[in-house]
Amino acid sequence: MSESASSIKTFIEKSQDYLETKIEITKLKTVEKSSDALSSIVVMILLILLALPCILFISIALALYLGSLIGSAPTGFFIMGGFYGIVFLIIYLLRDKWIKTPVANLLIQKMLK
């Protein structure tokens, strides 16, 4: 009878160790996938932040150029403002298709990898 009780006790101890190990592995996998997704988001944000000054200076140069062609610098800036207004409207109307869905898919892909 003591051998049977000892076997049961050993089984319970090994089951507890297995469960603790499984929980720890799950935690580690969650941390790994979360950090991978977060690093992807940080990279995207950094790329956007680096692209913004380039877009700004190109826009100013283009506005000045258009202004010199038309003969009025404010008109060149107005044209550029209108262009960006139209771009903003298009992006806003298609935000789910162009931004929300691809970003969600990227995060899901990173989490399920």
N, C-alpha and C positions, 0 to 999 in steps of 0.2 A: 504494500500500500504506500509506503514512503517513497518508493521509486516512482510510482504513478504521480504522487503529489509533487515530487521533485521535477518530473517531466512537465507537468502542468505549469509549475512556477517558472521553469526555464522558458517554456513556450510564451508565457505572459511577458517575461522580461524581454525576450527577443522581439515580440510583437510591439512592445512599447518602444524599444530602440528603433525598430523599423519605422514606426509611425513618426517618431521624432526626426529621424533622418529624412523621411519623405517630406515632412513639413519644412525642414531646413532647405532641402533642394528646391521646393516650390518657392520659398522666399527668395532664394538666390536667383532663380530663373526670372522671377518677377522684377527684381532689382535690375538684372541685366537687360531685360527687355524695356523697362522703363527708362533706363539710362540711355539705351540706344535710340529710343524714340525722342527723348529730350535732346540728345545731341544732334539729331537730325533737324529738330525745330530750331535749335540755336544756330546751326549752320545756315538754314534758310533765312533767319532773321539777319545774320551778319552779311550774307550776300545781298539782301535787300538794302541794308544800311550802306553798304559799299557802292551799290548801284545808284542810290539816290543823288549823291553829289554829281556823278557823271551826267545823269539825266538833267539835273538842275542847270549845270553849265552849258550843256548842249542846247537846252531850251532857251536860255538867255542869249546864246550866240545866234540861234535860229531866229529868235524874236528880233534881235538887232539887225540881222541880215534882211528879214522880211520888211522891217521898218525902213531900211535904206533903199530897198527896191520900190516900196510904195511911196516913200518920201516922208513918212511919219513914224517915229519910233513907238509912240503909244499905240498906234494901230497894229504894229507888229506884235507887241505884247498882248493886245486884245485878241488877235488871231490865235496866238499860242494858247491863251487862256480858254478860248472857245474850243480849240482842239482838245485840250485836256479835259474840258467839261464834257465833251462828247465821249472821250475815252472812259471817263469816270462813269458816265451814264451806262455805257455798254457793259463795263465790268460789273456795275451794280445790278443790272438786269440779268446778267448771266453768272452771278456770283456763286450760285449753287453748283452749276455745271463746271465752271472754270476754277473755282477756289475750294469751296466746301467739300465737294465729293473727292477731288484728287488728294487733298490734305487728309481727309478721313481715311481714304484707302491707303495712303502712305503709312499713317499711324497704325492702322489695323495690320498691314503687312509687316511692319516692324515688330509689333507685339506678338504676332503669330509665327514669326520666324524661328 
